[in-house]
Amino acid sequence: MNKDSLINRNMSEDKLRIDKIKKGTVIDHITGGYALTILNLTGLDESPNLMTIGINVSSNKFQKKDIIKIEGVFLNETQMQQISILSPNNSISLIENYKVIEKKKVKIPKVIKKLVLCANKTCISNSDEPIDSEFSVLEEKPLKIQCVYCNRMYKLDEITFSSKGKTEKRVKQRIIL
Amino acid sequence: MNKDSLINRNMSEDKLRIDKIKKGTVIDHITGGYALTILNLTGLDESPNLMTIGINVSSNKFQKKDIIKIEGVFLNETQMQQISILSPNNSISLIENYKVIEKKKVKIPKVIKKLVLCANKTCISNSDEPIDSEFSVLEEKPLKIQCVYCNRMYKLDEITFSSKGKTEKRVKQRIIL
């Protein structure tokens, strides 16, 4: 086995990676290039815990994939929904004592509430009224969602995520784009 | 050797990690928790190349550290300056054919131009005049810089980074905080 295939072997064999985590979560088969967005959106980037992240890892199943391994952290419902919107093929494994105690395919919900913002400025979900955003999922792969208030439709790359529920980002993340 | 020490061994032995990269860059001894900010600020998060990232890895030298390993990418001068501002203790290794061909301690520059914005709205560097921001580095650890125009001083956690020179972020990064 040459060194190239050693790299690929090490990066793509999930059992190997899962073996190394004592207690926590492995998010695998993330659409290539989406891991950092997932960490930012879910707030996992603020965790003080040990994390290992592989980005653009060779994968037979979905071409390139990302993988996130977090020690001592289990995801809440909001985080799982956010991940399912960004990356529909991911699988989430919960680890205890080096063993997978639960493996789940996170399904995208039929209705997405609060997590996504409608880009239509005149939409009532953007008014001063106490109305949360709400989208129907029309198609899952590729994603197509529709605002239930103004009927505007969005594909994944047109979506603006909200993270109102999140604590304020630390100052070191303050980057003007 | 128990499994805990296996994890630490795997995560902290740089030679092991560097061994696995054929050609590219290893940024090691990043201040714990700063790897994702570095990827965002330098634009490395847009790379289609294989990356491995360790966050909050146990390290004797500086308590917790981060490490970034990127296949097939070498850093430019701007990226190295950005990294030196965020993480003064990092070391950067350039890899060719699985071997370290160059190892450098990136020093923070004495004067920081363009990369950082002055938060003083009435500062001339924020006016319509064609004047780039410029800061003198007063102290390196912990960082303390001073705007050469309005003399306002900033610590690391008070700094706002500019990334005007960068190409626009992809839509999937569009997250409202």
Interface residues (C-beta under 8 A of the other chain):
Chain A: K3 D4 L6 I7 N10 M11 K20 I21 K22 G33 Y34 L36 T37 L39 N40 L41 D45 S47 P48 N49 L50 M51 T52 I53 G54 I55 N56 V57 S58 K64 L86 Y98 L117 L156 D157 E158 I159 T160 F161 S162 S163 K166 E168 K169 R170 V171 K172 Q173 R174 I175 I176 L177
Chain B: K3 D4 L6 I7 N10 M11 K20 I21 K22 G33 Y34 L36 T37 L39 N40 L41 D45 S47 P48 N49 L50 M51 T52 I53 G54 I55 N56 V57 S58 K64 L86 Y98 L117 L156 D157 E158 I159 T160 F161 S162 S163 K166 E168 K169 R170 V171 K172 Q173 R174 I175 I176 L177
